């Protein structure tokens, strides 16, 4: 009897797997149709569902920039590394036969094996810090090699999620359609999805706050009040280790970095209206977290959105979009209610990206492209969203007031 049951189980499992594979193929065709119709966000939602059904779907994997190497889907950078190295979860890419020596305290530097202590002496100054390369980032630190590896892994996750949300930001419609059609002429879209070999985004991670401040304060006196920031002139994000290290700040600043570096941007960004969206999207990406099979961004239970809900529902704080969108950087950052404006920006971005099944998500990418190109004007939002300021205010009110009874126990300063 057990043999019969096993046979039935195997047959059922085989049939189920066949259904999942067929569904993934159908889902991929639907994703292509969605992209052809100009629905980028929906196309990527479908693409993620395809990979949930079939993680080895070749067309979906290749679209995202992966190559099959020895049974694993890797980025082109990882394929190049894997030819001569192995990936160690603590030390990153190391010589193929070096794992045991690394775990015993040795390090391979400049073609020779040295002690862990000598390695630390060599890299104690940030100018000679450890340098870890990932598919899209260069991480420099004088803290430790494992610290750089960990930072690199975290920002690569951010990059993967960011590029799926905002492909429209740096690729043309023709490039996106070519990418989904599997054509080699997808240009900037293919590069953004991982197939390119362009310049990497740079991150510097100091051993402690003091070194961070000492290094940056001569140019940026206010750095002592920060936990990290992106310097557009350096094309570099700076952070430091220790109890004050804030992962949310890192995600926030590197989001600014991606928007600034993945297409040509205008120095007039700070002078133009709609600055709240620059901060709003960076705040939104702070919420990125791992839920096992998925990476998730946003949600009604995040700290930033909870603050937005409380301040709207309980405190009655809300700056109408017509007034908020008129603000440039200086007007926003010197506003007497700046902290509350940041909370409202978080709420508005959650609304634009996730309300009504994400109907405004593609428009958000288009709006951000105009903002970073220095082309943003007062009516940029109504133009792209097809709603007046007043209609959007009302839609947001309904969105942010949902389940208001949950807020009775909460208070905000």
PEVEN-V612306 format. One record per backbone hydrogen bond with DSSP energy under -1.0 kcal/mol. CO is the residue of the C=O (numbers start at 1). NH is the residue of the N-H. E is the energy in kcal/mol with one decimal. If there is no record, write none. Layout:
co: {CO	CO}
nh: {NH	NH}
e: {E	E}
//
This chain:
co: {1	2	3	4	5	6	7	8	9	10	11	12	13	14	15	16	17	18	19	20	21	22	23	24	25	26	27	28	29	30	31	32	33	34	35	38	39	40	41	42	43	44	45	46	47	48	49	50	54	57	58	59	60	61	62	67	69	72	74	75	76	77	78	81	81	84	86	88	92	94	95	98	99	100	101	102	105	107	109	112	114	115	116	117	118	119	121	125	126	130	132	136	137	138	139	140	141	144	145	146	147	148	149	150	151	152	153	154	155	156	157	158	159	160	161	162	166	167	172	173	174	175	176	177	178	179	186	187	188	189	190	191	201	202	203	204	206	208	209	210	211	212	213	216	216	220	222	223	229	231	231	236	237	238	239	242	246	247	248	249	250	251	252	253	254	255	256	257	258	266	268	269	270	274	275	275	276	277	278	279	280	281	284	285	289	291	294	296	299	302	303	304	305	306	307	308	309	310	310	311	320	321	324	325	327	328	329	330	335	337	338	339	340	341	342	343	344	345	346	347	348	349	350	351	355	355	358	360	361	362	363	364	365	366	367	368	369	370	371	372	377	379	380	381	382	388	389	390	391	392	393	394	395	396	397	399	401	403	404	405	407}
nh: {5	6	7	8	9	10	11	12	13	14	15	16	17	18	19	20	21	22	23	24	25	26	27	28	29	30	31	32	33	34	35	36	37	39	38	40	43	44	45	46	47	48	49	50	51	52	53	54	57	61	62	63	64	66	65	74	72	69	67	79	80	81	82	84	85	96	94	92	88	86	98	102	103	104	106	105	116	114	112	109	107	119	120	121	122	123	124	128	129	141	139	201	134	203	132	205	130	148	149	150	151	152	153	154	155	156	157	158	159	160	161	162	163	164	165	166	169	171	176	177	178	179	180	181	183	182	189	191	192	193	195	194	138	237	140	239	241	212	213	214	215	216	217	219	220	223	225	226	238	235	236	231	204	229	206	245	250	251	252	253	254	255	256	257	258	259	260	261	262	269	271	272	329	277	278	279	280	281	282	283	284	285	287	288	296	293	291	289	302	306	307	308	309	310	311	312	313	314	315	317	324	325	327	274	275	332	333	334	338	341	342	343	344	345	346	347	348	349	350	351	352	353	354	355	358	359	361	364	365	366	367	368	369	370	371	372	373	375	374	266	380	383	384	385	386	392	393	394	395	396	397	398	399	400	401	402	404	406	407	408	410}
e: {-2.6	-2.6	-2.4	-2.6	-3.0	-2.9	-2.6	-3.0	-2.8	-2.4	-2.3	-2.7	-2.5	-2.0	-2.2	-2.4	-2.4	-2.4	-2.7	-2.3	-2.0	-2.2	-2.9	-2.2	-1.9	-2.1	-2.2	-2.1	-2.2	-2.6	-2.2	-2.5	-1.7	-2.8	-1.8	-1.1	-2.2	-2.1	-2.1	-2.4	-2.0	-2.2	-1.6	-2.2	-1.9	-1.5	-1.8	-2.5	-2.1	-2.5	-2.5	-2.1	-1.5	-2.4	-1.5	-3.1	-1.8	-3.5	-3.6	-2.3	-2.1	-2.1	-2.7	-1.5	-2.0	-1.1	-2.4	-2.5	-3.1	-2.3	-2.5	-2.5	-2.4	-1.1	-2.6	-1.7	-1.3	-3.1	-1.4	-2.8	-2.8	-2.2	-2.0	-1.9	-2.3	-1.5	-1.1	-1.7	-1.4	-2.0	-2.8	-2.5	-2.8	-2.6	-2.9	-3.1	-2.2	-1.6	-2.1	-2.5	-2.4	-2.5	-2.2	-2.1	-2.4	-1.7	-1.6	-1.8	-2.4	-2.4	-2.2	-3.0	-2.8	-1.3	-1.9	-2.5	-1.5	-1.4	-2.4	-2.4	-2.2	-2.2	-2.2	-1.5	-2.8	-1.2	-1.9	-1.9	-2.4	-1.7	-2.6	-1.3	-2.6	-2.1	-2.9	-2.4	-2.1	-1.6	-2.8	-3.0	-2.0	-1.7	-3.3	-1.4	-2.7	-2.3	-1.8	-2.1	-2.6	-1.2	-1.6	-2.9	-2.8	-1.6	-2.8	-1.7	-1.9	-2.5	-2.4	-2.9	-2.5	-1.5	-1.7	-2.0	-2.5	-2.2	-1.9	-2.0	-1.9	-1.2	-1.2	-1.0	-1.9	-1.5	-1.3	-1.3	-2.9	-2.2	-1.0	-2.7	-2.1	-1.9	-1.4	-1.5	-3.0	-1.2	-3.3	-2.1	-1.1	-2.6	-2.0	-1.9	-2.7	-2.5	-2.5	-1.6	-3.2	-2.1	-1.7	-3.5	-2.7	-3.0	-1.4	-1.9	-1.7	-2.3	-2.9	-1.3	-1.7	-2.2	-2.1	-1.7	-2.7	-2.6	-1.9	-2.1	-2.9	-2.2	-2.1	-2.2	-2.7	-2.3	-2.1	-1.9	-1.1	-1.1	-1.4	-2.0	-1.5	-1.8	-2.7	-2.7	-1.8	-1.7	-2.5	-2.6	-1.2	-2.7	-1.5	-2.7	-1.8	-2.2	-2.0	-2.8	-1.8	-2.3	-2.5	-1.9	-2.3	-2.6	-2.3	-2.1	-2.0	-3.2	-1.5	-1.1	-1.2	-1.8	-1.9	-1.1	-1.7}
//
